Amino acid sequence: MFTGIVEEMGIVTRLWRTGQGYNLTIRAKTVLTDVKPGDSIAINGTCLTVTDFTSETFTVGLSPETLTRTNLEYLKEGQQVNLERALTPTTRMGGHFVQGHVDGVGNLTKFRPDADALWVTVQTKPDLMRYIVPKGFIALDGVSLTVVDVFDDSFTITLVAYTQQHITLPQQQVGYKANIEVDILGKYVEKIIAQRSDQPDGINLEFLTHHGYQ
């Protein structure tokens, strides 16, 4: 489990194929202070397991499933990535509950400066848009953010000056594919409603609409 508060930006030093998957090595500092084999570190919001490390780098493996759902396959040597260690019982919960289980990717379609803030528009598929709501949580490349506006196939977020200096999103260009993890609470609610809708007196979308819920 993670918070979506990036601890540092690491640098890709090597990405190489191993059979059906890849190995990825990242140069870092903060996340290495107490690292052990088997630890979980989120790279661009993807929870991955440390398989090896040195005083300056750590290595993780990327499975075929990870490659299918994330943007990690397209990383280049020298590229910066967002890093966060798994939270502990004493960690301050500054963001939201981020599992590090990426649901898919979204295309960055627009950047708009607004004084010292930066607005970003992200386009993604309907199966992810269904879970995205105004003022709700979203994780983009592992960064806990608040959704501002929601449209049919896109949504916007805004980055304050401090955040822009500590994450990789402002470095990207239009067309960049960002990892998206939607709020897990929406999935639970959907599952519960779907199960109860099979019962004669269950709550379903028709019931909620009839009683004024939009």
C-alpha positions, 0 to 999 in steps of 0.5 A: 500500500502507498500514499501517492506522495512521491519520495524522490525521482529516480533515473532509469539506468537499464531496461532489458528483456528476460524471456517474456518480461523485463528487468529494470534498474533505477538509480536512487537515493532516498528509497535505498536507505533501508531497502531489502530484497523483497521490498515493494517500491512503486515506480510511476505508481506500479508496485514492484518487488526489489530483486537486487540492489547496490548502494546507488541502484535497485532492480525489479522484474516486470511481468507480462501483466505489468507490461500490458497495463503500464507504461514501463515498457517504454522507459528510456535510459536516463528517464526520470521516474516517480518513486515511493516506498510502501507505507508503514504503520507510522507513515503519515497518510498525506495522499490516499490509499494507492495500491500500486496496481495500475488499471491502465494508461491515459494520454496527456492531451493538454497542458495549460499554465495558470499563474504558477499552477499547471492544468493537465487534461488526461484522456482514457477509456470508458472502463476507467472513466466510470470510476472517475468523479469530480473532487475524487482521488486519482493516481497518475504515475503514482502521484495522488491527485484530485480530479477537477473536471470530468468529461465523457472521455477525459478529466483534468487535474491541476498541479501546484508549484511545489508538486510540479518540482517533485514529480515527472508529469510536468516534464512530459509532452502531449501524447505521453501515456501516464499510468492510472490507478482509480480509487479502489472504493469505487470498485467496491461500491460497484461490486456490492451494487451488482451483487445486491441487484440480483436480489428482488429487494436489492439496490441497483442503478435503477433504484438509485436513479428513481430515488434521486441519485444521479 
